[in-house]
Amino acid sequence: MEFDEGTVLLGGSPLRLFRISPRARDLVQRWRSGAPVGASRAAQLLARRLVSAGAFAPRPGATSLGSGDVTVVVPVQDRPAQLERLLGALGGLACVVVDDASADAKATEEIAERHGARFLGLATNAGPSVARNAGLAAADSPLVAFVDSDCVPSDGWLVPLLGHFDDPLVAAVAPRIVHATPAGTASSLSRYETVRSSLDRGPREGLVRPGSPIPFVPSAALVVRSAVVTGPDLFDPGLRGGEDVDLVWRLGQAGWDVRYVPAGIVEHGGPASLGSLLSRQAFYGSSAGPLALRHGDAVAPLHTSAWSLAVWVLALARRPVLAWATLAVSVGILANRLAGLVRDPVAVAMRIAGGGTARSAMPSLGNLARAWSPALLLGLAFRRTRRTAALALLIPALRDWADNPEVMDPVRYTALHIADDAAYGAGVWAGCAQARTVVPLVPRVSWRSRVWSSRSLRTTLAAGPTTPRQAGPARLEDD
């Protein structure tokens, strides 16, 4: 989004306001039309900041990287049929199969040898983190693709990903992982997974970081630059769940970029029964506690401003006048801060504060209800809390169904949605109890939004990148 004839840009994750010069504006306009960033250091530094802030998405040009630069690491335990299928789909890619103490490790070894893959066997079951680390240690290529044995990459899945590694600040790139529907099956569970799989990050690409529209990517399929490994382990061996979230967040903290590129497609087999779906969701939720010990409130169920939260609370409490007044005050305070940065600070403040409060209301309710679903289910048992609890559970489910009404009828979809949320929430609470923390249940509320002035932007550009290395992507596009 732009204001003041393109000299003020609004975007990124978290949302930021950039004030740029007319010359920089002309550069941005050329980039939007498909022009390359160019060799100018000033242009590259501006592109670097916009891309790493999440305001623009890079469009890589032709790359010299190819399949010979990639080694695929496949952790596996007791999935011989799926492993056979995966290795057949990987074609001529170099592969390392790491058996995590399968009941019949010999069968795994035979399958790996039949497909020309290197085999490593672990004596005891150590979890996917240890298995992936072992495979990484055996690889000597500049890029390593971690692919779980129950995945099937589509033809050409690597091609859209490889060009991003020409940017030396990119540590990892993730493809889109979609639910694989077996031929001839159309169960309600399978249709539900097609639109609400926990592994599917959606159709829009972007930067991966906490608090953004793409807060994490799963390691079921993830390509990583080998050079990011600075110690004995890439994945935390102490985590059996959430190790992928931990990895991408650590990479971001170290100054690297992680990108999600849905143009690369990998299919993933979903749960075969409702019980297996709920068990999986509870397992995913249980990782919140251990992640909170490592990353603090990055795992909070809700990231919002105090002003937005106040408006929502007042609206739910049926105090519309106070809600509108609170929103007006927040717009006024932000407009005062924007004075001197934009020509019409009130209009910009209304887009940021007013629009942001409205757009984030439903996703915020859904995330909060998901984490607090055990308490909401308990609230259904009491007359004083029954209505509020029911609405908190039903509204996110029905809103999601409205986006995909062709999947199934609203009753079955809502039932599956609530069961899904309840299982995940139960896992969150169990993980919190085990880790002795409530951080994954407490909203993270910010009291001051970040605004970048022209002076602060000039300062950061003059200082150069603070990330591991510097480079400019080939082309840019609004993210």
C-alpha positions as CSV (number, residue, x, y, z in Angstrom):
1,M,0.0,0.0,0.0
2,E,1.3,3.4,-0.9
3,F,0.6,7.1,-0.1
4,D,1.9,10.5,-1.0
5,E,2.4,9.6,-4.7
6,G,4.4,6.5,-3.8
7,T,6.9,8.1,-1.3
8,V,5.2,6.5,1.6
9,L,5.0,2.7,1.7
10,L,2.9,0.6,4.1
11,G,3.6,-3.1,4.4
12,G,5.7,-5.8,5.8
13,S,5.5,-8.2,8.7
14,P,5.2,-6.7,11.3
15,L,3.4,-3.8,9.5
16,R,5.7,-0.8,9.0
17,L,5.6,2.6,7.4
18,F,8.5,3.5,5.1
19,R,9.1,7.1,3.9
20,I,11.3,7.0,0.8
21,S,12.7,9.6,-1.5
22,P,11.3,10.4,-5.0
23,R,14.3,8.6,-6.5
24,A,13.7,5.5,-4.4
25,R,10.0,5.7,-5.4
26,D,10.9,5.6,-9.1
27,L,13.0,2.5,-8.4
28,V,10.2,0.8,-6.6
29,Q,7.8,1.6,-9.5
30,R,10.3,0.0,-12.0
31,W,10.6,-3.0,-9.8
32,R,6.9,-3.4,-9.7
33,S,6.8,-3.5,-13.5
34,G,9.3,-6.4,-13.5
35,A,12.6,-4.5,-13.9
36,P,15.7,-6.1,-12.1
37,V,17.1,-4.6,-9.0
38,G,20.3,-3.7,-10.7
39,A,23.9,-3.4,-9.7
40,S,23.6,-0.1,-7.8
41,R,24.6,-0.5,-4.1
42,A,21.9,2.0,-3.0
43,A,19.2,0.1,-5.0
44,Q,20.4,-3.2,-3.6
45,L,20.3,-1.9,0.0
46,L,16.8,-0.5,-0.5
47,A,15.6,-3.8,-2.0
48,R,17.3,-5.7,0.8
49,R,15.4,-3.7,3.4
50,L,12.0,-4.0,1.7
51,V,12.4,-7.7,1.1
52,S,13.7,-8.6,4.5
53,A,10.9,-6.5,6.1
54,G,8.4,-8.5,4.2
55,A,7.1,-5.6,2.2
56,F,8.1,-7.0,-1.2
57,A,8.5,-10.6,-2.5
58,P,11.5,-11.3,-4.6
59,R,11.2,-12.8,-8.1
60,P,14.4,-14.7,-8.8
61,G,15.7,-14.8,-12.3
62,A,17.6,-17.7,-13.9
63,T,19.8,-19.6,-11.5
64,S,22.8,-21.8,-11.9
65,L,21.6,-24.0,-9.1
66,G,20.1,-27.4,-10.1
67,S,19.2,-30.8,-8.8
68,G,22.9,-31.7,-8.5
69,D,23.3,-29.0,-5.7
70,V,20.6,-30.7,-3.6
71,T,20.8,-33.8,-1.3
72,V,17.4,-35.0,0.0
73,V,17.4,-36.3,3.6
74,V,14.5,-38.6,4.4
75,P,13.9,-39.6,8.1
76,V,11.7,-42.7,8.3
77,Q,10.3,-45.1,10.8
78,D,8.1,-48.1,9.8
79,R,6.8,-46.7,6.5
80,P,8.2,-49.0,3.8
81,A,5.4,-48.4,1.3
82,Q,5.5,-44.7,1.7
83,L,9.3,-44.6,1.4
84,E,9.2,-46.7,-1.8
85,R,6.7,-44.2,-3.3
86,L,8.7,-41.1,-2.2
87,L,12.1,-42.3,-3.5
88,G,10.5,-43.2,-6.8
89,A,9.1,-39.6,-7.0
90,L,12.5,-38.0,-6.2
91,G,13.9,-39.3,-9.5
92,G,17.7,-38.7,-9.9
93,L,18.2,-36.6,-6.7
94,A,20.9,-37.7,-4.3
95,C,19.2,-39.1,-1.2
96,V,20.1,-40.1,2.3
97,V,17.6,-42.3,4.1
98,V,17.9,-42.2,7.9
99,D,16.0,-45.1,9.6
100,D,14.9,-44.1,13.1
101,A,14.9,-47.6,14.6
102,S,12.2,-49.1,12.5
103,A,10.8,-52.5,13.5
104,D,12.2,-53.9,10.2
105,A,15.2,-51.6,9.4
106,K,16.5,-54.2,6.9
107,A,13.5,-53.6,4.7
108,T,14.1,-49.9,4.8
109,E,17.8,-50.5,3.8
110,E,16.8,-52.6,0.9
111,I,14.4,-50.0,-0.4
112,A,17.0,-47.3,-0.1
113,E,19.6,-49.4,-1.9
114,R,17.1,-50.3,-4.7
115,H,16.7,-46.6,-5.4
116,G,20.4,-45.7,-5.1
117,A,20.0,-43.8,-1.8
118,R,22.5,-43.9,1.0
119,F,21.2,-45.6,4.1
120,L,21.9,-44.7,7.7
121,G,20.4,-46.6,10.6
122,L,19.9,-45.3,14.1
123,A,20.3,-47.9,16.9
124,T,17.5,-46.4,19.0
125,N,14.5,-44.2,18.2
126,A,15.7,-40.6,18.7
127,G,13.0,-38.6,16.9
128,P,12.9,-36.7,13.6
129,S,15.3,-34.0,14.8
130,V,18.2,-36.4,15.4
131,A,17.4,-38.3,12.2
132,R,17.5,-35.2,10.1
133,N,20.7,-34.0,11.8
134,A,22.3,-37.4,11.0
135,G,21.3,-37.1,7.4
136,L,22.6,-33.6,7.1
137,A,26.0,-34.6,8.5
138,A,26.2,-37.2,5.7
139,A,25.4,-34.7,2.9
140,D,28.1,-32.6,1.2
141,S,25.9,-30.5,-1.1
142,P,25.3,-26.7,-0.7
143,L,21.6,-27.4,-0.2
144,V,19.7,-30.1,1.7
145,A,16.1,-30.8,1.2
146,F,14.3,-32.5,4.2
147,V,11.4,-34.5,3.0
148,D,9.3,-36.8,5.2
149,S,8.6,-40.3,4.0
150,D,4.8,-39.7,3.9
151,C,5.3,-36.9,1.3
152,V,5.2,-37.0,-2.5
153,P,6.8,-34.1,-4.3
154,S,5.1,-33.0,-7.5
155,D,7.0,-32.7,-10.8
156,G,9.3,-29.7,-10.8
157,W,8.7,-28.9,-7.1
158,L,12.3,-27.7,-6.6
159,V,12.5,-25.3,-9.5
160,P,10.6,-22.4,-8.0
161,L,12.6,-22.8,-4.7
162,L,16.2,-22.9,-6.0
163,G,16.4,-19.4,-7.4
164,H,15.8,-17.9,-3.9
165,F,19.1,-19.2,-2.7
166,D,20.9,-16.9,-5.1
167,D,20.1,-14.3,-2.4
168,P,22.8,-15.2,0.2
169,L,20.6,-14.0,3.1
170,V,18.1,-16.8,2.4
171,A,18.7,-19.7,4.7
172,A,15.7,-21.9,3.9
173,V,12.8,-22.1,1.4
174,A,9.6,-24.1,2.0
175,P,7.2,-25.4,-0.7
176,R,3.5,-25.7,-0.2
177,I,2.4,-29.0,1.4
178,V,-1.1,-29.9,0.4
179,H,-3.3,-32.8,1.5
180,A,-3.2,-35.8,-0.7
181,T,-6.6,-37.2,-1.3
182,P,-6.4,-40.9,-2.2
183,A,-8.1,-41.8,-5.5
184,G,-11.8,-42.9,-5.0
185,T,-12.1,-41.4,-1.5
186,A,-14.2,-38.4,-0.6
187,S,-14.7,-38.8,3.1
188,S,-15.7,-35.8,5.2
189,L,-12.3,-36.0,7.0
190,S,-10.4,-35.9,3.8
191,R,-12.3,-33.0,2.4
192,Y,-11.8,-31.1,5.7
193,E,-8.1,-31.7,5.6
194,T,-8.0,-30.4,2.0
195,V,-8.9,-26.9,3.2
196,R,-7.6,-27.0,6.8
197,S,-4.5,-29.1,6.9
198,S,-2.0,-27.9,9.6
199,L,0.8,-28.4,7.2
200,D,-0.7,-26.2,4.4
201,R,0.5,-22.6,4.7
202,G,-1.9,-21.4,1.9
203,P,-1.5,-20.1,-1.6
204,R,0.2,-16.8,-0.8
205,E,4.0,-16.6,-0.6
206,G,6.0,-14.6,1.9
207,L,8.6,-14.2,4.6
208,V,8.4,-16.6,7.5
209,R,8.6,-15.1,11.0
210,P,6.7,-15.0,14.2
211,G,3.6,-12.7,14.2
212,S,3.5,-12.6,10.4
213,P,0.8,-14.2,8.2
214,I,3.2,-17.1,7.8
215,P,4.6,-17.6,11.3
216,F,6.2,-20.9,10.6
217,V,6.6,-23.6,7.9
218,P,6.7,-27.4,8.6
219,S,9.9,-29.4,8.1
220,A,7.9,-32.2,6.3
221,A,9.4,-30.6,3.2
222,L,12.0,-27.8,3.6
223,V,15.1,-26.9,1.7
224,V,18.0,-25.5,3.8
225,R,21.3,-23.9,2.9
226,S,24.0,-26.1,4.4
227,A,26.1,-23.1,5.3
228,V,23.7,-22.0,8.0
229,V,24.8,-24.9,10.2
230,T,27.4,-23.6,12.7
231,G,27.2,-26.3,15.3
232,P,26.8,-30.0,15.6
233,D,23.0,-29.8,15.1
234,L,20.6,-28.0,12.9
235,F,17.4,-29.2,14.5
236,D,17.1,-29.2,18.3
237,P,17.5,-32.8,19.3
238,G,15.6,-32.1,22.5
239,L,12.4,-31.4,20.6
240,R,10.3,-34.2,19.1
241,G,7.6,-31.8,18.1
242,G,7.8,-28.2,17.1
243,E,11.4,-28.6,15.9
244,D,10.6,-27.0,12.6
245,V,9.1,-23.9,14.3
246,D,12.1,-23.7,16.5
247,L,14.5,-23.9,13.5
248,V,12.9,-21.2,11.4
249,W,12.6,-18.9,14.3
250,R,16.3,-19.4,15.3
251,L,17.3,-18.7,11.7
252,G,15.4,-15.5,11.8
253,Q,16.9,-14.5,15.1
254,A,20.4,-15.1,13.6
255,G,19.6,-12.6,10.7
256,W,18.6,-15.0,8.0
257,D,15.5,-14.9,5.8
258,V,13.2,-17.9,5.5
259,R,10.8,-17.9,2.6
260,Y,7.6,-19.7,1.8
261,V,7.1,-20.4,-2.0
262,P,3.8,-22.2,-2.7
263,A,4.6,-22.5,-6.4
264,G,6.5,-25.7,-5.3
265,I,4.0,-28.4,-4.4
266,V,4.5,-31.4,-2.2
267,E,1.6,-33.8,-1.3
268,H,1.3,-35.2,2.2
269,G,-0.8,-38.1,3.4
270,G,-3.3,-37.1,6.0
271,P,-4.8,-39.0,9.0
272,A,-6.8,-42.0,8.1
273,S,-9.4,-41.6,10.9
274,L,-10.8,-38.9,13.2
275,G,-8.9,-40.4,16.1
276,S,-5.6,-40.1,14.3
277,L,-6.4,-36.5,13.3
278,L,-7.2,-35.5,16.9
279,S,-4.1,-37.3,18.2
280,R,-1.9,-35.5,15.7
281,Q,-3.4,-32.1,16.6
282,A,-2.9,-32.7,20.3
283,F,0.7,-33.6,19.6
284,Y,1.2,-30.4,17.6
285,G,-0.3,-28.4,20.4
286,S,1.9,-30.0,23.0
287,S,5.0,-28.4,21.5
288,A,3.8,-24.9,22.5
289,G,5.1,-25.2,26.0
290,P,8.7,-26.3,25.1
291,L,8.8,-23.6,22.4
292,A,7.8,-21.0,24.9
293,L,10.8,-21.8,27.0
294,R,13.0,-21.2,24.0
295,H,11.2,-18.3,22.3
296,G,9.1,-16.6,24.9
297,D,5.9,-14.9,23.8
298,A,6.5,-15.6,20.1
299,V,4.1,-18.6,20.7
300,A,1.4,-16.4,22.2
301,P,-2.0,-17.3,20.7
302,L,-2.7,-13.6,19.8
303,H,-0.4,-10.8,18.8
304,T,-2.3,-7.5,18.8
305,S,-2.2,-3.9,19.8
306,A,-3.8,-2.7,23.1
307,W,-6.1,-0.4,21.2
308,S,-7.5,-3.2,19.0
309,L,-7.9,-5.4,22.0
310,A,-9.8,-2.7,23.8
311,V,-12.1,-2.1,20.8
312,W,-12.9,-5.8,20.5
313,V,-13.6,-6.2,24.2
314,L,-15.9,-3.2,24.3
315,A,-17.7,-4.4,21.2
316,L,-18.2,-7.9,22.7
317,A,-19.4,-6.2,25.9
318,R,-22.1,-4.4,23.8
319,R,-20.6,-1.0,24.4
320,P,-20.5,0.2,20.8
321,V,-20.2,3.9,21.6
322,L,-17.2,3.2,23.8
323,A,-15.7,0.9,21.2
324,W,-16.0,3.6,18.5
325,A,-14.6,6.2,20.8
326,T,-11.6,4.0,21.7
327,L,-11.0,3.4,18.0
328,A,-11.2,7.2,17.3
329,V,-8.7,7.9,20.1
330,S,-6.3,5.3,18.7
331,V,-6.5,6.8,15.2
332,G,-5.9,10.3,16.7
333,I,-2.8,9.2,18.6
334,L,-1.4,7.4,15.6
335,A,-2.2,10.4,13.3
336,N,-0.2,12.6,15.7
337,R,2.8,10.4,15.5
338,L,2.5,10.4,11.7
339,A,2.4,14.1,11.4
340,G,5.3,15.3,9.3
341,L,5.8,11.8,7.8
342,V,2.8,11.8,5.5
343,R,0.6,14.5,4.0
344,D,-2.7,13.3,5.4
345,P,-1.9,11.6,8.7
346,V,-5.5,11.0,9.6
347,A,-6.3,9.1,6.5
348,V,-3.2,6.9,6.9
349,A,-3.9,6.4,10.6
350,M,-7.5,5.3,9.7
351,R,-6.1,2.7,7.2
352,I,-3.6,1.4,9.7
353,A,-5.6,1.5,13.0
354,G,-9.1,1.2,11.8
355,G,-8.5,-1.3,8.9
356,G,-6.1,-3.4,11.0
357,T,-8.6,-3.6,13.9
358,A,-11.3,-4.8,11.6
359,R,-9.2,-7.2,9.5
360,S,-7.6,-8.9,12.4
361,A,-10.7,-9.4,14.6
362,M,-11.8,-12.8,13.2
363,P,-8.3,-14.4,12.9
364,S,-7.5,-13.2,16.4
365,L,-10.7,-14.7,17.8
366,G,-10.0,-18.0,16.0
367,N,-6.4,-18.3,17.3
368,L,-7.5,-17.4,20.9
369,A,-10.4,-19.8,20.8
370,R,-8.2,-22.6,19.6
371,A,-5.7,-22.2,22.4
372,W,-8.5,-21.8,25.0
373,S,-10.8,-24.4,23.6
374,P,-10.7,-26.7,26.7
375,A,-11.9,-23.8,28.9
376,L,-14.5,-22.9,26.3
377,L,-15.8,-26.5,26.3
378,L,-16.0,-26.4,30.0
379,G,-17.8,-23.1,29.8
380,L,-20.6,-24.8,27.9
381,A,-21.6,-26.6,31.1
382,F,-22.5,-23.4,33.0
383,R,-25.5,-21.2,32.1
384,R,-23.7,-17.9,32.7
385,T,-20.8,-18.7,30.3
386,R,-22.6,-21.0,27.9
387,R,-23.5,-18.4,25.3
388,T,-20.1,-16.7,25.2
389,A,-18.3,-20.1,25.0
390,A,-20.6,-21.4,22.2
391,L,-20.1,-18.2,20.2
392,A,-16.3,-18.3,20.6
393,L,-16.3,-21.9,19.3
394,L,-18.9,-21.5,16.6
395,I,-18.0,-18.2,15.0
396,P,-14.5,-19.1,13.8
397,A,-15.7,-22.5,12.5
398,L,-18.6,-20.9,10.5
399,R,-16.4,-18.2,9.2
400,D,-13.9,-20.8,7.9
401,W,-16.7,-22.8,6.4
402,A,-18.0,-19.6,4.6
403,D,-14.7,-19.5,2.7
404,N,-15.1,-23.1,1.5
405,P,-18.9,-23.9,1.5
406,E,-18.4,-26.4,-1.3
407,V,-16.4,-28.7,0.9
408,M,-19.3,-30.0,3.0
409,D,-22.4,-28.9,4.9
410,P,-21.8,-26.4,7.7
411,V,-22.9,-28.8,10.5
412,R,-20.2,-31.5,9.7
413,Y,-17.6,-28.9,9.0
414,T,-18.3,-27.0,12.3
415,A,-18.2,-30.3,14.3
416,L,-14.8,-31.2,12.8
417,H,-13.5,-27.7,13.3
418,I,-14.4,-27.6,16.9
419,A,-13.0,-31.1,17.5
420,D,-9.8,-30.1,15.8
421,D,-9.5,-27.0,17.9
422,A,-10.3,-28.9,21.1
423,A,-7.6,-31.5,20.5
424,Y,-5.0,-28.9,19.7
425,G,-6.0,-26.8,22.7
426,A,-5.8,-29.8,24.9
427,G,-2.3,-30.4,23.6
428,V,-1.4,-26.8,24.3
429,W,-2.6,-27.0,27.9
430,A,-0.8,-30.3,28.5
431,G,2.4,-28.9,27.0
432,C,2.1,-25.8,29.2
433,A,1.7,-28.0,32.3
434,Q,4.7,-30.1,31.4
435,A,6.9,-27.0,30.7
436,R,5.4,-25.1,33.7
437,T,4.5,-22.0,31.6
438,V,1.4,-20.2,30.6
439,V,3.0,-18.1,27.9
440,P,1.2,-20.0,25.0
441,L,-2.1,-19.0,26.6
442,V,-1.5,-15.3,27.2
443,P,-2.0,-12.8,24.4
444,R,0.9,-10.6,23.4
445,V,-0.3,-7.0,23.5
446,S,1.8,-4.2,22.1
447,W,1.3,-0.6,23.2
448,R,3.1,1.2,20.4
449,S,3.3,0.4,16.7
450,R,6.5,0.8,14.8
451,V,6.9,3.6,12.3
452,W,10.0,4.1,10.2
453,S,10.7,7.7,9.3
454,S,12.8,8.9,6.4
455,R,15.6,9.6,8.9
456,S,15.6,6.1,10.4
457,L,15.4,4.5,6.9
458,R,18.4,6.6,5.7
459,T,20.3,5.6,8.9
460,T,19.7,1.9,8.3
461,L,20.6,2.1,4.6
462,A,23.8,4.0,5.3
463,A,24.8,1.4,7.9
464,G,24.2,-1.4,5.5
465,P,22.6,-4.8,6.2
466,T,22.9,-6.2,9.7
467,T,22.1,-9.7,8.4
468,P,24.8,-12.3,7.6
469,R,25.6,-11.1,4.1
470,Q,24.3,-8.6,1.6
471,A,22.7,-9.0,-1.8
472,G,19.8,-7.8,-3.8
473,P,17.1,-10.1,-5.3
474,A,16.7,-10.2,-9.1
475,R,13.1,-8.7,-9.1
476,L,10.6,-7.5,-6.6
477,E,6.8,-7.7,-6.3
478,D,4.4,-6.4,-3.7
479,D,3.9,-9.0,-1.0
